[in-house]
């Protein structure tokens, strides 16, 4: 564990970028070989839109990263946060508790709030408009949503009292997890079901991308599945019945044109309930 802490305490930006690109490339190759759905679409055009939004997410997080650093350093220096108030324990248990709590606030909670708050839903809606879910969809977030998610992560770091190495470890696991559970791959049902008891599996997350309620408002988790099971937001749906997209924006000119996607949060149609 000491080696992991040392690495993530000083992880270079180039390594974080390599993990992001490497993950997309790996799951892209896997989903081409073993696809869940055989989409008929212009894959490179679709990827171009999603990768552009991935780039804007990187820019937002890079520009605001100093806030995370200052927040993490402040919690350690002032002995503030849940992790700082816990009794002495194994470093592995300490890390697991921290990662679970960061996932709760930085992924599950913000995702839930985005679905339940009309203003925030306008920005998150862009993620749900994708009708061809694959690994590039993982970071299909409007720049406004990237700011929202960053704010929740920073709040989580403050409340939890996470050291910076744990924040970098969490963000790395989060990137890989979301690329995995969005990938257009088909795991054996028993394997997927087994994984879903511990982490968010591909079939579990794809239920969330079904185009109508109540499935849209389920399975909010990113890394760990415990939060959906604990808070009663876990749902299942046979993958054969899943239809991707959102019923308020069914037309290609709405969900497959970059200019319109960037404008959606400010359009009147975005004010509709996700129903």
Secondary structure, DSSP 4 states (H G I P E B T S, - for coil): -HHHHHHHHS--HHHHHHHHHHHHHHHHHHHHHSBSS---S-HHHHHHHHHHHHHHHHHHHHHHHHHHHHHHHHHHHTT-SHHHHSPP--HHHHHHHHHHHHHIIIIIIHHHHHHH-HHHHHHHHHHHT-SS--GGGGG---HHHHHHHHHHHHHHHHHHT--HHHHHHHHHHHHHHHHHHHS-B---HHHHHHHTTTB--HHHHHHHTBSSTTGGGS---SSBSHHHHHTT------GGG--BS-TT--SHHHHS-HHHHHHGGGSGGGGS---
